C-alpha cells in the first residue's frame, strides 16, 4: 500500500486541508496521504480536521519551514 503526496507549499490556509480532504474522499481505508505545506496555520488546521473527520494524523514534522503531515484514511463505518 503506497502513500499519496500532495505538495501544497506556498498555499495559504485552508487550501492544504481542503486539498487533503478531497484526496482522502477517493482513498481506501488505511491508505496514507502525505501533505507538504509552508503555512504555519496548517498545524492547527490538520489537527482540527483529523479530530472532526475521524482520519488519523499519524505524523507531523517541520524542516526548514516545510511542514509534513501524514494522515491515515479512516475506515468506513457501516450504518
N, CA, C and O atoms as a Tripos MOL2 file, in Angstrom:
@<TRIPOS>MOLECULE
protein
  316   315    79     0     0
PROTEIN
NO_CHARGES

@<TRIPOS>ATOM
      1 N           0.8480   -1.1640    0.0000 N.3       1 UNK1
      2 CA          0.0000    0.0000    0.0000 C.3       1 UNK1
      3 C           0.8960    1.2300    0.0000 C.2       1 UNK1
      4 O           1.6850    1.4250    0.9250 O.2       1 UNK1
      5 N           0.7820    2.0500   -1.0190 N.am      2 UNK2
      6 CA          1.6260    3.2220   -1.1450 C.3       2 UNK2
      7 C           1.1040    4.4100   -0.3680 C.2       2 UNK2
      8 O           0.1480    4.3130    0.4020 O.2       2 UNK2
      9 N           1.7570    5.5270   -0.5930 N.am      3 UNK3
     10 CA          1.4020    6.7590    0.0800 C.3       3 UNK3
     11 C           1.2460    7.8360   -0.9830 C.2       3 UNK3
     12 O           2.1570    8.0510   -1.7820 O.2       3 UNK3
     13 N           0.1090    8.5120   -1.0020 N.am      4 UNK4
     14 CA         -0.0900    9.6150   -1.9280 C.3       4 UNK4
     15 C           0.5580   10.8660   -1.3560 C.2       4 UNK4
     16 O           0.6850   11.0050   -0.1390 O.2       4 UNK4
     17 N           0.9650   11.7740   -2.2320 N.am      5 UNK5
     18 CA          1.6230   13.0060   -1.8120 C.3       5 UNK5
     19 C           0.9090   14.2030   -2.4210 C.2       5 UNK5
     20 O           0.6030   14.2210   -3.6130 O.2       5 UNK5
     21 N           0.6500   15.1970   -1.5850 N.am      6 UNK6
     22 CA          0.1290   16.4850   -2.0590 C.3       6 UNK6
     23 C           1.1490   17.5450   -1.6780 C.2       6 UNK6
     24 O           1.4820   17.7020   -0.5030 O.2       6 UNK6
     25 N           1.6420   18.2700   -2.6720 N.am      7 UNK7
     26 CA          2.5610   19.3730   -2.4170 C.3       7 UNK7
     27 C           1.7350   20.6570   -2.3950 C.2       7 UNK7
     28 O           1.3660   21.1920   -3.4410 O.2       7 UNK7
     29 N           1.4540   21.1370   -1.1930 N.am      8 UNK8
     30 CA          0.6460   22.3500   -1.0250 C.3       8 UNK8
     31 C           1.5030   23.4900   -0.4700 C.2       8 UNK8
     32 O           1.0040   24.3720    0.2280 O.2       8 UNK8
     33 N           2.7860   23.4570   -0.7870 N.am      9 UNK9
     34 CA          3.6800   24.5100   -0.3290 C.3       9 UNK9
     35 C           3.2600   25.8360   -0.9470 C.2       9 UNK9
     36 O           2.8510   25.8940   -2.1060 O.2       9 UNK9
     37 N           3.3670   26.8900   -0.1610 N.am     10 UNK10
     38 CA          3.0660   28.2660   -0.5540 C.3      10 UNK10
     39 C           1.5750   28.5340   -0.7560 C.2      10 UNK10
     40 O           1.1980   29.5990   -1.2440 O.2      10 UNK10
     41 N           0.7280   27.5740   -0.3850 N.am     11 UNK11
     42 CA         -0.7110   27.8020   -0.3830 C.3      11 UNK11
     43 C          -1.1140   28.2610    1.0160 C.2      11 UNK11
     44 O          -0.6270   27.7370    2.0180 O.2      11 UNK11
     45 N          -1.9930   29.2280    1.0680 N.am     12 UNK12
     46 CA         -2.4730   29.7400    2.3570 C.3      12 UNK12
     47 C          -3.5640   28.8390    2.9160 C.2      12 UNK12
     48 O          -4.2870   28.1740    2.1730 O.2      12 UNK12
     49 N          -3.6650   28.8310    4.2370 N.am     13 UNK13
     50 CA         -4.7260   28.1130    4.9260 C.3      13 UNK13
     51 C          -6.0700   28.6670    4.4510 C.2      13 UNK13
     52 O          -6.1960   29.8840    4.3200 O.2      13 UNK13
     53 N          -7.0490   27.8580    4.1940 N.am     14 UNK14
     54 CA         -7.2060   26.4280    4.4640 C.3      14 UNK14
     55 C          -6.9720   25.5410    3.2380 C.2      14 UNK14
     56 O          -7.3700   24.3760    3.2490 O.2      14 UNK14
     57 N          -6.3460   26.0530    2.1990 N.am     15 UNK15
     58 CA         -6.1980   25.2820    0.9540 C.3      15 UNK15
     59 C          -5.5210   23.9230    1.1290 C.2      15 UNK15
     60 O          -5.9990   22.9550    0.5380 O.2      15 UNK15
     61 N          -4.4350   23.7850    1.9060 N.am     16 UNK16
     62 CA         -3.8420   22.4550    2.0590 C.3      16 UNK16
     63 C          -4.8220   21.4350    2.6560 C.2      16 UNK16
     64 O          -4.8500   20.2800    2.2310 O.2      16 UNK16
     65 N          -5.6180   21.8580    3.6310 N.am     17 UNK17
     66 CA         -6.5900   20.9470    4.2460 C.3      17 UNK17
     67 C          -7.6990   20.5960    3.2480 C.2      17 UNK17
     68 O          -8.1220   19.4420    3.1730 O.2      17 UNK17
     69 N          -8.1590   21.5690    2.4980 N.am     18 UNK18
     70 CA         -9.2010   21.2980    1.5070 C.3      18 UNK18
     71 C          -8.7160   20.3260    0.4390 C.2      18 UNK18
     72 O          -9.4670   19.4490    0.0130 O.2      18 UNK18
     73 N          -7.4730   20.4730    0.0040 N.am     19 UNK19
     74 CA         -6.9170   19.5340   -0.9830 C.3      19 UNK19
     75 C          -6.7820   18.1390   -0.3770 C.2      19 UNK19
     76 O          -7.0360   17.1410   -1.0510 O.2      19 UNK19
     77 N          -6.3860   18.0680    0.8830 N.am     20 UNK20
     78 CA         -6.2640   16.7690    1.5560 C.3      20 UNK20
     79 C          -7.6360   16.1100    1.6950 C.2      20 UNK20
     80 O          -7.7810   14.9120    1.4500 O.2      20 UNK20
     81 N          -8.6300   16.8870    2.0840 N.am     21 UNK21
     82 CA         -9.9820   16.3350    2.2530 C.3      21 UNK21
     83 C         -10.4900   15.7500    0.9440 C.2      21 UNK21
     84 O         -11.0930   14.6770    0.9370 O.2      21 UNK21
     85 N         -10.2540   16.4370   -0.1470 N.am     22 UNK22
     86 CA        -10.6810   15.9400   -1.4610 C.3      22 UNK22
     87 C          -9.9570   14.6430   -1.8060 C.2      22 UNK22
     88 O         -10.5790   13.7030   -2.3010 O.2      22 UNK22
     89 N          -8.6620   14.5800   -1.5530 N.am     23 UNK23
     90 CA         -7.8890   13.3670   -1.8600 C.3      23 UNK23
     91 C          -8.3480   12.1970   -0.9990 C.2      23 UNK23
     92 O          -8.4700   11.0750   -1.4920 O.2      23 UNK23
     93 N          -8.6010   12.4490    0.2770 N.am     24 UNK24
     94 CA         -8.9990   11.3770    1.1960 C.3      24 UNK24
     95 C         -10.3400   10.7650    0.8150 C.2      24 UNK24
     96 O         -10.5700    9.5820    1.0650 O.2      24 UNK24
     97 N         -11.2250   11.5490    0.2140 N.am     25 UNK25
     98 CA        -12.5250   11.0060   -0.2150 C.3      25 UNK25
     99 C         -12.3670    9.8930   -1.2440 C.2      25 UNK25
    100 O         -13.2160    9.0060   -1.3310 O.2      25 UNK25
    101 N         -11.2950    9.9300   -2.0180 N.am     26 UNK26
    102 CA        -11.0730    8.9260   -3.0450 C.3      26 UNK26
    103 C         -10.1350    7.8030   -2.6310 C.2      26 UNK26
    104 O          -9.7380    6.9880   -3.4630 O.2      26 UNK26
    105 N          -9.7810    7.7530   -1.3620 N.am     27 UNK27
    106 CA         -8.8230    6.7590   -0.8930 C.3      27 UNK27
    107 C          -9.5210    5.6570   -0.1030 C.2      27 UNK27
    108 O         -10.5950    5.8550    0.4640 O.2      27 UNK27
    109 N          -8.8890    4.5110   -0.0840 N.am     28 UNK28
    110 CA         -9.4170    3.3760    0.6810 C.3      28 UNK28
    111 C          -9.0020    3.5010    2.1400 C.2      28 UNK28
    112 O          -8.0010    4.1410    2.4630 O.2      28 UNK28
    113 N          -9.7780    2.8870    3.0060 N.am     29 UNK29
    114 CA         -9.4740    2.8930    4.4380 C.3      29 UNK29
    115 C          -8.0700    2.3490    4.6830 C.2      29 UNK29
    116 O          -7.6860    1.3240    4.1210 O.2      29 UNK29
    117 N          -7.3110    3.0440    5.5240 N.am     30 UNK30
    118 CA         -5.9650    2.6060    5.8670 C.3      30 UNK30
    119 C          -4.8760    3.1670    4.9760 C.2      30 UNK30
    120 O          -3.7020    3.1280    5.3450 O.2      30 UNK30
    121 N          -5.2370    3.6920    3.8040 N.am     31 UNK31
    122 CA         -4.2250    4.2920    2.9350 C.3      31 UNK31
    123 C          -3.7110    5.5710    3.5780 C.2      31 UNK31
    124 O          -4.4050    6.2070    4.3720 O.2      31 UNK31
    125 N          -2.4780    5.9400    3.2200 N.am     32 UNK32
    126 CA         -1.8630    7.1280    3.8100 C.3      32 UNK32
    127 C          -1.7140    8.2430    2.7840 C.2      32 UNK32
    128 O          -1.4760    8.0070    1.5990 O.2      32 UNK32
    129 N          -1.8620    9.4590    3.2830 N.am     33 UNK33
    130 CA         -1.6970   10.6650    2.4850 C.3      33 UNK33
    131 C          -0.6700   11.5330    3.1850 C.2      33 UNK33
    132 O          -0.7580   11.7620    4.3920 O.2      33 UNK33
    133 N           0.3000   12.0150    2.4310 N.am     34 UNK34
    134 CA          1.3030   12.9280    2.9860 C.3      34 UNK34
    135 C           1.0980   14.2920    2.3310 C.2      34 UNK34
    136 O           0.9790   14.3950    1.1100 O.2      34 UNK34
    137 N           1.0600   15.3270    3.1540 N.am     35 UNK35
    138 CA          0.8540   16.6870    2.6650 C.3      35 UNK35
    139 C           2.0300   17.5460    3.0890 C.2      35 UNK35
    140 O           2.4350   17.5270    4.2520 O.2      35 UNK35
    141 N           2.5790   18.3000    2.1460 N.am     36 UNK36
    142 CA          3.6400   19.2610    2.4290 C.3      36 UNK36
    143 C           3.0390   20.6560    2.3740 C.2      36 UNK36
    144 O           2.3290   20.9870    1.4250 O.2      36 UNK36
    145 N           3.3170   21.4760    3.3820 N.am     37 UNK37
    146 CA          2.7740   22.8200    3.4450 C.3      37 UNK37
    147 C           3.7810   23.7590    4.0970 C.2      37 UNK37
    148 O           4.6610   23.3200    4.8370 O.2      37 UNK37
    149 N           3.6450   25.0530    3.8190 N.am     38 UNK38
    150 CA          4.5580   26.0400    4.3980 C.3      38 UNK38
    151 C           3.8450   27.0480    5.3010 C.2      38 UNK38
    152 O           4.5100   27.8100    6.0040 O.2      38 UNK38
    153 N           2.5330   27.0700    5.3010 N.am     39 UNK39
    154 CA          1.7810   27.9980    6.1370 C.3      39 UNK39
    155 C           1.6990   27.4380    7.5580 C.2      39 UNK39
    156 O           1.1580   26.3480    7.7460 O.2      39 UNK39
    157 N           2.2220   28.1520    8.5700 N.am     40 UNK40
    158 CA          2.1870   27.6520    9.9470 C.3      40 UNK40
    159 C           0.7750   27.3710   10.4660 C.2      40 UNK40
    160 O           0.6080   26.5630   11.3790 O.2      40 UNK40
    161 N          -0.2350   28.0190    9.9040 N.am     41 UNK41
    162 CA         -1.6210   27.7880   10.3260 C.3      41 UNK41
    163 C          -2.0620   26.3460   10.0700 C.2      41 UNK41
    164 O          -3.0040   25.8630   10.6990 O.2      41 UNK41
    165 N          -1.3870   25.6610    9.1530 N.am     42 UNK42
    166 CA         -1.7940   24.2910    8.8350 C.3      42 UNK42
    167 C          -1.5920   23.3400   10.0090 C.2      42 UNK42
    168 O          -2.2290   22.2880   10.0620 O.2      42 UNK42
    169 N          -0.7200   23.6890   10.9470 N.am     43 UNK43
    170 CA         -0.5210   22.8340   12.1300 C.3      43 UNK43
    171 C          -1.8390   22.6230   12.8690 C.2      43 UNK43
    172 O          -2.2350   21.4860   13.1230 O.2      43 UNK43
    173 N          -2.5050   23.6960   13.2080 N.am     44 UNK44
    174 CA         -3.7870   23.5570   13.9140 C.3      44 UNK44
    175 C          -4.8890   23.1040   12.9600 C.2      44 UNK44
    176 O          -5.8020   22.3850   13.3660 O.2      44 UNK44
    177 N          -4.8090   23.5180   11.6990 N.am     45 UNK45
    178 CA         -5.8300   23.1110   10.7230 C.3      45 UNK45
    179 C          -5.9020   21.5940   10.5890 C.2      45 UNK45
    180 O          -6.9920   21.0220   10.6220 O.2      45 UNK45
    181 N          -4.7550   20.9380   10.4400 N.am     46 UNK46
    182 CA         -4.7530   19.4860   10.2490 C.3      46 UNK46
    183 C          -5.1390   18.7470   11.5250 C.2      46 UNK46
    184 O          -5.8110   17.7180   11.4610 O.2      46 UNK46
    185 N          -4.7250   19.2580   12.6820 N.am     47 UNK47
    186 CA         -5.1400   18.6280   13.9480 C.3      47 UNK47
    187 C          -6.6630   18.6830   14.0860 C.2      47 UNK47
    188 O          -7.2990   17.6830   14.4200 O.2      47 UNK47
    189 N          -7.2360   19.8520   13.8280 N.am     48 UNK48
    190 CA         -8.6890   20.0100   13.9280 C.3      48 UNK48
    191 C          -9.4160   19.1680   12.8910 C.2      48 UNK48
    192 O         -10.4130   18.5180   13.2040 O.2      48 UNK48
    193 N          -8.9190   19.1780   11.6530 N.am     49 UNK49
    194 CA         -9.5450   18.4130   10.5810 C.3      49 UNK49
    195 C          -9.5860   16.9240   10.9260 C.2      49 UNK49
    196 O         -10.6230   16.2770   10.7780 O.2      49 UNK49
    197 N          -8.4670   16.3890   11.3800 N.am     50 UNK50
    198 CA         -8.4180   14.9560   11.6870 C.3      50 UNK50
    199 C          -9.3020   14.6160   12.8890 C.2      50 UNK50
    200 O          -9.9430   13.5650   12.9110 O.2      50 UNK50
    201 N          -9.3360   15.4860   13.8670 N.am     51 UNK51
    202 CA        -10.1770   15.2500   15.0450 C.3      51 UNK51
    203 C         -11.6520   15.1940   14.6570 C.2      51 UNK51
    204 O         -12.3860   14.3390   15.1530 O.2      51 UNK51
    205 N         -12.0970   16.0930   13.7780 N.am     52 UNK52
    206 CA        -13.5120   16.1470   13.4110 C.3      52 UNK52
    207 C         -13.8980   15.1500   12.3210 C.2      52 UNK52
    208 O         -15.0520   14.7260   12.2610 O.2      52 UNK52
    209 N         -12.9570   14.7690   11.4630 N.am     53 UNK53
    210 CA        -13.2840   13.8910   10.3390 C.3      53 UNK53
    211 C         -13.1050   12.4120   10.6540 C.2      53 UNK53
    212 O         -13.6700   11.5570    9.9720 O.2      53 UNK53
    213 N         -12.3180   12.1060   11.6890 N.am     54 UNK54
    214 CA        -12.0720   10.7090   12.0270 C.3      54 UNK54
    215 C         -10.8410   10.1100   11.3760 C.2      54 UNK54
    216 O         -10.4910    8.9650   11.6600 O.2      54 UNK54
    217 N         -10.1760   10.8620   10.5050 N.am     55 UNK55
    218 CA         -8.9110   10.3910    9.9290 C.3      55 UNK55
    219 C          -7.8280   10.5070   11.0010 C.2      55 UNK55
    220 O          -7.9510   11.3180   11.9190 O.2      55 UNK55
    221 N          -6.7750    9.7060   10.8920 N.am     56 UNK56
    222 CA         -5.7160    9.7090   11.9040 C.3      56 UNK56
    223 C          -4.5130   10.5050   11.4200 C.2      56 UNK56
    224 O          -3.9550   10.2210   10.3600 O.2      56 UNK56
    225 N          -4.1180   11.5010   12.1990 N.am     57 UNK57
    226 CA         -2.9010   12.2510   11.9320 C.3      57 UNK57
    227 C          -1.7710   11.4540   12.5740 C.2      57 UNK57
    228 O          -1.5690   11.5230   13.7860 O.2      57 UNK57
    229 N          -1.0320   10.6940   11.7590 N.am     58 UNK58
    230 CA         -0.0560    9.7570   12.3140 C.3      58 UNK58
    231 C           1.3390   10.3480   12.4660 C.2      58 UNK58
    232 O           2.1460    9.8210   13.2320 O.2      58 UNK58
    233 N           1.6410   11.4320   11.7510 N.am     59 UNK59
    234 CA          2.9680   12.0360   11.8840 C.3      59 UNK59
    235 C           2.9400   13.4850   11.4240 C.2      59 UNK59
    236 O           2.2490   13.8360   10.4670 O.2      59 UNK59
    237 N           3.6980   14.3130   12.1160 N.am     60 UNK60
    238 CA          3.9230   15.6930   11.6960 C.3      60 UNK60
    239 C           5.3970   15.9960   11.8910 C.2      60 UNK60
    240 O           6.0330   15.4870   12.8140 O.2      60 UNK60
    241 N           5.9270   16.8220   11.0200 N.am     61 UNK61
    242 CA          7.3090   17.2610   11.1820 C.3      61 UNK61
    243 C           7.4840   18.5950   10.4710 C.2      61 UNK61
    244 O           6.6370   19.0160    9.6830 O.2      61 UNK61
    245 N           8.5990   19.2490   10.7660 N.am     62 UNK62
    246 CA          8.9160   20.5280   10.1360 C.3      62 UNK62
    247 C          10.4100   20.5710    9.8830 C.2      62 UNK62
    248 O          11.2100   20.3410   10.7900 O.2      62 UNK62
    249 N          10.7800   20.8640    8.6530 N.am     63 UNK63
    250 CA         12.1880   21.0080    8.2870 C.3      63 UNK63
    251 C          12.3210   22.2640    7.4350 C.2      63 UNK63
    252 O          11.7440   22.3530    6.3510 O.2      63 UNK63
    253 N          13.0820   23.2270    7.9300 N.am     64 UNK64
    254 CA         13.3390   24.4840    7.2150 C.3      64 UNK64
    255 C          12.0570   25.1480    6.7030 C.2      64 UNK64
    256 O          11.9950   25.6100    5.5640 O.2      64 UNK64
    257 N          11.0430   25.1860    7.5590 N.am     65 UNK65
    258 CA          9.8140   25.8840    7.2070 C.3      65 UNK65
    259 C           8.8210   25.0960    6.3730 C.2      65 UNK65
    260 O           7.7780   25.6240    5.9850 O.2      65 UNK65
    261 N           9.1360   23.8320    6.0940 N.am     66 UNK66
    262 CA          8.1960   22.9720    5.3500 C.3      66 UNK66
    263 C           7.6200   21.9580    6.3270 C.2      66 UNK66
    264 O           8.3460   21.1580    6.9170 O.2      66 UNK66
    265 N           6.3110   22.0060    6.4840 N.am     67 UNK67
    266 CA          5.6020   21.0960    7.3780 C.3      67 UNK67
    267 C           5.1510   19.8790    6.5960 C.2      67 UNK67
    268 O           4.6880   19.9900    5.4610 O.2      67 UNK67
    269 N           5.2900   18.7170    7.2140 N.am     68 UNK68
    270 CA          4.8640   17.4630    6.5980 C.3      68 UNK68
    271 C           3.8330   16.8200    7.5160 C.2      68 UNK68
    272 O           4.0510   16.6880    8.7210 O.2      68 UNK68
    273 N           2.7080   16.4220    6.9290 N.am     69 UNK69
    274 CA          1.6320   15.7760    7.6720 C.3      69 UNK69
    275 C           1.3370   14.4400    7.0120 C.2      69 UNK69
    276 O           1.1490   14.3770    5.7970 O.2      69 UNK69
    277 N           1.2940   13.3810    7.7920 N.am     70 UNK70
    278 CA          0.9120   12.0710    7.2780 C.3      70 UNK70
    279 C          -0.4160   11.6970    7.9260 C.2      70 UNK70
    280 O          -0.5480   11.6660    9.1500 O.2      70 UNK70
    281 N          -1.3940   11.4150    7.0710 N.am     71 UNK71
    282 CA         -2.7560   11.1290    7.5210 C.3      71 UNK71
    283 C          -3.1490    9.7520    7.0240 C.2      71 UNK71
    284 O          -2.9370    9.4200    5.8580 O.2      71 UNK71
    285 N          -3.7250    8.9460    7.9190 N.am     72 UNK72
    286 CA         -4.2460    7.6260    7.5320 C.3      72 UNK72
    287 C          -5.7580    7.7540    7.3670 C.2      72 UNK72
    288 O          -6.4600    8.2260    8.2610 O.2      72 UNK72
    289 N          -6.2340    7.3300    6.2200 N.am     73 UNK73
    290 CA         -7.6490    7.4200    5.8940 C.3      73 UNK73
    291 C          -8.4540    6.5220    6.8390 C.2      73 UNK73
    292 O          -8.0930    5.3740    7.0960 O.2      73 UNK73
    293 N          -9.5480    7.0800    7.3430 N.am     74 UNK74
    294 CA        -10.3730    6.3310    8.3030 C.3      74 UNK74
    295 C         -11.0800    5.1610    7.6450 C.2      74 UNK74
    296 O         -11.3140    5.1410    6.4360 O.2      74 UNK74
    297 N         -11.4090    4.2010    8.4710 N.am     75 UNK75
    298 CA        -12.2020    3.0720    7.9990 C.3      75 UNK75
    299 C         -13.6470    3.5280    7.8770 C.2      75 UNK75
    300 O         -14.1560    4.2350    8.7480 O.2      75 UNK75
    301 N         -14.2950    3.1320    6.8180 N.am     76 UNK76
    302 CA        -15.7020    3.4800    6.6350 C.3      76 UNK76
    303 C         -16.5380    2.7020    7.6400 C.2      76 UNK76
    304 O         -16.2830    1.5250    7.8930 O.2      76 UNK76
    305 N         -17.5170    3.3520    8.1980 N.am     77 UNK77
    306 CA        -18.3940    2.6770    9.1350 C.3      77 UNK77
    307 C         -19.6760    2.2950    8.4220 C.2      77 UNK77
    308 O         -20.2170    3.0690    7.6330 O.2      77 UNK77
    309 N         -20.1510    1.1140    8.7020 N.am     78 UNK78
    310 CA        -21.4010    0.6900    8.0650 C.3      78 UNK78
    311 C         -22.5570    1.0570    8.9840 C.2      78 UNK78
    312 O         -22.5090    0.8160   10.1910 O.2      78 UNK78
    313 N         -23.5900    1.6400    8.4010 N.am     79 UNK79
    314 CA        -24.7410    2.1000    9.2040 C.3      79 UNK79
    315 C         -25.8250    1.0600    9.2110 C.2      79 UNK79
    316 O         -26.8700    1.2610    9.8300 O.2      79 UNK79
@<TRIPOS>BOND
     1     1     2 1
     2     2     3 1
     3     3     4 2
     4     3     5 am
     5     5     6 1
     6     6     7 1
     7     7     8 2
     8     7     9 am
     9     9    10 1
    10    10    11 1
    11    11    12 2
    12    11    13 am
    13    13    14 1
    14    14    15 1
    15    15    16 2
    16    15    17 am
    17    17    18 1
    18    18    19 1
    19    19    20 2
    20    19    21 am
    21    21    22 1
    22    22    23 1
    23    23    24 2
    24    23    25 am
    25    25    26 1
    26    26    27 1
    27    27    28 2
    28    27    29 am
    29    29    30 1
    30    30    31 1
    31    31    32 2
    32    31    33 am
    33    33    34 1
    34    34    35 1
    35    35    36 2
    36    35    37 am
    37    37    38 1
    38    38    39 1
    39    39    40 2
    40    39    41 am
    41    41    42 1
    42    42    43 1
    43    43    44 2
    44    43    45 am
    45    45    46 1
    46    46    47 1
    47    47    48 2
    48    47    49 am
    49    49    50 1
    50    50    51 1
    51    51    52 2
    52    51    53 am
    53    53    54 1
    54    54    55 1
    55    55    56 2
    56    55    57 am
    57    57    58 1
    58    58    59 1
    59    59    60 2
    60    59    61 am
    61    61    62 1
    62    62    63 1
    63    63    64 2
    64    63    65 am
    65    65    66 1
    66    66    67 1
    67    67    68 2
    68    67    69 am
    69    69    70 1
    70    70    71 1
    71    71    72 2
    72    71    73 am
    73    73    74 1
    74    74    75 1
    75    75    76 2
    76    75    77 am
    77    77    78 1
    78    78    79 1
    79    79    80 2
    80    79    81 am
    81    81    82 1
    82    82    83 1
    83    83    84 2
    84    83    85 am
    85    85    86 1
    86    86    87 1
    87    87    88 2
    88    87    89 am
    89    89    90 1
    90    90    91 1
    91    91    92 2
    92    91    93 am
    93    93    94 1
    94    94    95 1
    95    95    96 2
    96    95    97 am
    97    97    98 1
    98    98    99 1
    99    99   100 2
   100    99   101 am
   101   101   102 1
   102   102   103 1
   103   103   104 2
   104   103   105 am
   105   105   106 1
   106   106   107 1
   107   107   108 2
   108   107   109 am
   109   109   110 1
   110   110   111 1
   111   111   112 2
   112   111   113 am
   113   113   114 1
   114   114   115 1
   115   115   116 2
   116   115   117 am
   117   117   118 1
   118   118   119 1
   119   119   120 2
   120   119   121 am
   121   121   122 1
   122   122   123 1
   123   123   124 2
   124   123   125 am
   125   125   126 1
   126   126   127 1
   127   127   128 2
   128   127   129 am
   129   129   130 1
   130   130   131 1
   131   131   132 2
   132   131   133 am
   133   133   134 1
   134   134   135 1
   135   135   136 2
   136   135   137 am
   137   137   138 1
   138   138   139 1
   139   139   140 2
   140   139   141 am
   141   141   142 1
   142   142   143 1
   143   143   144 2
   144   143   145 am
   145   145   146 1
   146   146   147 1
   147   147   148 2
   148   147   149 am
   149   149   150 1
   150   150   151 1
   151   151   152 2
   152   151   153 am
   153   153   154 1
   154   154   155 1
   155   155   156 2
   156   155   157 am
   157   157   158 1
   158   158   159 1
   159   159   160 2
   160   159   161 am
   161   161   162 1
   162   162   163 1
   163   163   164 2
   164   163   165 am
   165   165   166 1
   166   166   167 1
   167   167   168 2
   168   167   169 am
   169   169   170 1
   170   170   171 1
   171   171   172 2
   172   171   173 am
   173   173   174 1
   174   174   175 1
   175   175   176 2
   176   175   177 am
   177   177   178 1
   178   178   179 1
   179   179   180 2
   180   179   181 am
   181   181   182 1
   182   182   183 1
   183   183   184 2
   184   183   185 am
   185   185   186 1
   186   186   187 1
   187   187   188 2
   188   187   189 am
   189   189   190 1
   190   190   191 1
   191   191   192 2
   192   191   193 am
   193   193   194 1
   194   194   195 1
   195   195   196 2
   196   195   197 am
   197   197   198 1
   198   198   199 1
   199   199   200 2
   200   199   201 am
   201   201   202 1
   202   202   203 1
   203   203   204 2
   204   203   205 am
   205   205   206 1
   206   206   207 1
   207   207   208 2
   208   207   209 am
   209   209   210 1
   210   210   211 1
   211   211   212 2
   212   211   213 am
   213   213   214 1
   214   214   215 1
   215   215   216 2
   216   215   217 am
   217   217   218 1
   218   218   219 1
   219   219   220 2
   220   219   221 am
   221   221   222 1
   222   222   223 1
   223   223   224 2
   224   223   225 am
   225   225   226 1
   226   226   227 1
   227   227   228 2
   228   227   229 am
   229   229   230 1
   230   230   231 1
   231   231   232 2
   232   231   233 am
   233   233   234 1
   234   234   235 1
   235   235   236 2
   236   235   237 am
   237   237   238 1
   238   238   239 1
   239   239   240 2
   240   239   241 am
   241   241   242 1
   242   242   243 1
   243   243   244 2
   244   243   245 am
   245   245   246 1
   246   246   247 1
   247   247   248 2
   248   247   249 am
   249   249   250 1
   250   250   251 1
   251   251   252 2
   252   251   253 am
   253   253   254 1
   254   254   255 1
   255   255   256 2
   256   255   257 am
   257   257   258 1
   258   258   259 1
   259   259   260 2
   260   259   261 am
   261   261   262 1
   262   262   263 1
   263   263   264 2
   264   263   265 am
   265   265   266 1
   266   266   267 1
   267   267   268 2
   268   267   269 am
   269   269   270 1
   270   270   271 1
   271   271   272 2
   272   271   273 am
   273   273   274 1
   274   274   275 1
   275   275   276 2
   276   275   277 am
   277   277   278 1
   278   278   279 1
   279   279   280 2
   280   279   281 am
   281   281   282 1
   282   282   283 1
   283   283   284 2
   284   283   285 am
   285   285   286 1
   286   286   287 1
   287   287   288 2
   288   287   289 am
   289   289   290 1
   290   290   291 1
   291   291   292 2
   292   291   293 am
   293   293   294 1
   294   294   295 1
   295   295   296 2
   296   295   297 am
   297   297   298 1
   298   298   299 1
   299   299   300 2
   300   299   301 am
   301   301   302 1
   302   302   303 1
   303   303   304 2
   304   303   305 am
   305   305   306 1
   306   306   307 1
   307   307   308 2
   308   307   309 am
   309   309   310 1
   310   310   311 1
   311   311   312 2
   312   311   313 am
   313   313   314 1
   314   314   315 1
   315   315   316 2
@<TRIPOS>SUBSTRUCTURE
     1 UNK1         2 RESIDUE 1 A UNK
     2 UNK2         6 RESIDUE 1 A UNK
     3 UNK3        10 RESIDUE 1 A UNK
     4 UNK4        14 RESIDUE 1 A UNK
     5 UNK5        18 RESIDUE 1 A UNK
     6 UNK6        22 RESIDUE 1 A UNK
     7 UNK7        26 RESIDUE 1 A UNK
     8 UNK8        30 RESIDUE 1 A UNK
     9 UNK9        34 RESIDUE 1 A UNK
    10 UNK10       38 RESIDUE 1 A UNK
    11 UNK11       42 RESIDUE 1 A UNK
    12 UNK12       46 RESIDUE 1 A UNK
    13 UNK13       50 RESIDUE 1 A UNK
    14 UNK14       54 RESIDUE 1 A UNK
    15 UNK15       58 RESIDUE 1 A UNK
    16 UNK16       62 RESIDUE 1 A UNK
    17 UNK17       66 RESIDUE 1 A UNK
    18 UNK18       70 RESIDUE 1 A UNK
    19 UNK19       74 RESIDUE 1 A UNK
    20 UNK20       78 RESIDUE 1 A UNK
    21 UNK21       82 RESIDUE 1 A UNK
    22 UNK22       86 RESIDUE 1 A UNK
    23 UNK23       90 RESIDUE 1 A UNK
    24 UNK24       94 RESIDUE 1 A UNK
    25 UNK25       98 RESIDUE 1 A UNK
    26 UNK26      102 RESIDUE 1 A UNK
    27 UNK27      106 RESIDUE 1 A UNK
    28 UNK28      110 RESIDUE 1 A UNK
    29 UNK29      114 RESIDUE 1 A UNK
    30 UNK30      118 RESIDUE 1 A UNK
    31 UNK31      122 RESIDUE 1 A UNK
    32 UNK32      126 RESIDUE 1 A UNK
    33 UNK33      130 RESIDUE 1 A UNK
    34 UNK34      134 RESIDUE 1 A UNK
    35 UNK35      138 RESIDUE 1 A UNK
    36 UNK36      142 RESIDUE 1 A UNK
    37 UNK37      146 RESIDUE 1 A UNK
    38 UNK38      150 RESIDUE 1 A UNK
    39 UNK39      154 RESIDUE 1 A UNK
    40 UNK40      158 RESIDUE 1 A UNK
    41 UNK41      162 RESIDUE 1 A UNK
    42 UNK42      166 RESIDUE 1 A UNK
    43 UNK43      170 RESIDUE 1 A UNK
    44 UNK44      174 RESIDUE 1 A UNK
    45 UNK45      178 RESIDUE 1 A UNK
    46 UNK46      182 RESIDUE 1 A UNK
    47 UNK47      186 RESIDUE 1 A UNK
    48 UNK48      190 RESIDUE 1 A UNK
    49 UNK49      194 RESIDUE 1 A UNK
    50 UNK50      198 RESIDUE 1 A UNK
    51 UNK51      202 RESIDUE 1 A UNK
    52 UNK52      206 RESIDUE 1 A UNK
    53 UNK53      210 RESIDUE 1 A UNK
    54 UNK54      214 RESIDUE 1 A UNK
    55 UNK55      218 RESIDUE 1 A UNK
    56 UNK56      222 RESIDUE 1 A UNK
    57 UNK57      226 RESIDUE 1 A UNK
    58 UNK58      230 RESIDUE 1 A UNK
    59 UNK59      234 RESIDUE 1 A UNK
    60 UNK60      238 RESIDUE 1 A UNK
    61 UNK61      242 RESIDUE 1 A UNK
    62 UNK62      246 RESIDUE 1 A UNK
    63 UNK63      250 RESIDUE 1 A UNK
    64 UNK64      254 RESIDUE 1 A UNK
    65 UNK65      258 RESIDUE 1 A UNK
    66 UNK66      262 RESIDUE 1 A UNK
    67 UNK67      266 RESIDUE 1 A UNK
    68 UNK68      270 RESIDUE 1 A UNK
    69 UNK69      274 RESIDUE 1 A UNK
    70 UNK70      278 RESIDUE 1 A UNK
    71 UNK71      282 RESIDUE 1 A UNK
    72 UNK72      286 RESIDUE 1 A UNK
    73 UNK73      290 RESIDUE 1 A UNK
    74 UNK74      294 RESIDUE 1 A UNK
    75 UNK75      298 RESIDUE 1 A UNK
    76 UNK76      302 RESIDUE 1 A UNK
    77 UNK77      306 RESIDUE 1 A UNK
    78 UNK78      310 RESIDUE 1 A UNK
    79 UNK79      314 RESIDUE 1 A UNK
